[in-house]
Amino acid sequence: MPSTSSSTAPLKYVVGLNIAKDTFVACFGRIEASQQLRFGKEATFDNTSAGFAALLAWTTKQQAAALWSRPRACIMKAWRIS
């Protein structure tokens, strides 16, 4: 994730997930002290055990690149399918 010109640390980091039947997309983001949202590049994974293992490896890499020492938080939007 590219660095910003801001001299203050982001308020919060987040991993957003969009889960589908065969794949899912993850995006690493942060909220700046100015309340601006910043997002990195999306990554797509297979919706399998191996895909979720790849997601954990990807989030660890994103976390290290951002010097993010706090626990990971992942968010998803729940959809009801009838």
N, C-alpha and C positions, 0 to 999 in steps of 0.2 A: 504494500500500500504506500503510495507516495506521501512524503512528508508535506506538512503545510508550513506557511510562514508564521503561524501563530506561535507565540512564546509560551503559552500555557498548555498544559496537558489536556487531552480530551476529557470530557466529563464521564463518558461511558462508551464502551465498545459493545458491538452486538454482531451476532451471526444470524442473518435472516434465512429462512428455509422455505422453499416451495416444493412440496412433496407431490409427486404424481405416481401413477401406477408403475411405470417402468424406470423412471429416472427422477432425480430431484436436483434442484438448483440451490446453491448457497451463495451468499454475498456477505462479505465482511464490511462493517460500517462503523461509524463513530459519530458521537454528538460533540461538537466543539463547545467551548465555554460561551461562544456567541450564540449558541443554540442552532447553528447551522449543521445540517446533516451532510456527511461525506461518505461516499460509498466507493469500494474498490471494484475490481473486475469480478464478474460472476464465474462460478465453477459448476460444472454439471457432473453428477455422479449416477451410477446405476443404483436402482432401488433394490439392493441386495446386501447381504452381510458384508461382502467385500467393498461395496460402495460406501457403507457407513464407516468401515475401517479407514477408507481413503478420506472421508470427510474429517475424521478425527485427526489424521495426519495433516491434512490441509489446514485445519484450524490451528493446530500447533505451530505450523510454519507461519501463518498469518499473525499469530499471537507473538511469536519471537520477532518478526519483522517490525511490529508496532511497539515492541518493548512493553507489552501488555502483561502485567504480572497478576492481575486479578483472575478469579475463576471465570471460565467461559460461560456465557449465557446465550442460548439459542432460542429464537422465537419463530413461531409458525402461526399462520392463520388457519383456523379450523373451518372446514367446509362440511356442510351437511348434504349428503347425497341421498336422495330418496329413490 
